[in-house]
């Protein structure tokens, strides 16, 4: 059967491998691929997504989480766009879609290339340290049915980012949580998944405290 062609609304056709395609398998590699598209003054989100590996859903969900975690989270509206993107990717993974779809208004969005590159560069050394210390620990947390629970947490965390954008630090904490959990699923490290869940709990407590105050 012929592979469907990409359109402007759907430029990320994932070949049959779906979630386990030929995308990057480490945090540093995801950052490196994304930064490779940031050499121009303006970088189109669709091209950055394609560079991270459109054949694999996990890196595409990891990238916006890293952007929210980075200093780029200070760009107005960016945490909201990243949160919506995370939720959309997570839902499609839960539904078992064979290829990724993102709306054109997200893919056409342009980022300041140098500013975004500088923000991601700040994560390069921590990413290298994390990559050196990942391993196949508690792998049962990265397999069904537990991986579905983790995906659901990522979807919920991404979905609430637009509402929490005005609360200091909460979006960045959720970005850290989703980054760690997604990386845990990507490299089959259940310990990272547990750490990410701890970040989610911390974000919830912080949000409740700020709203209550």
Secondary structure, DSSP 8 states (H G I E B T S, - for coil): ------BTTB-----TTGGGSS---SHHHHHHHHHTT--SSEEEHHHHHHHHHTT-HHHHHHHHHHHHHSGGGGSTTHHHHHHHHHHHHHHHHHTT-SS----HHHHT-EEEHHHHHHHHHTTHHHHHHHHHT----SGGGGSTTHHHHHHHHHHHHHHHHHHHTTSTTHHHHHHHHHHHHHHHHHHT-HHHHHHHHHHHHHHHHHHHHHHH-
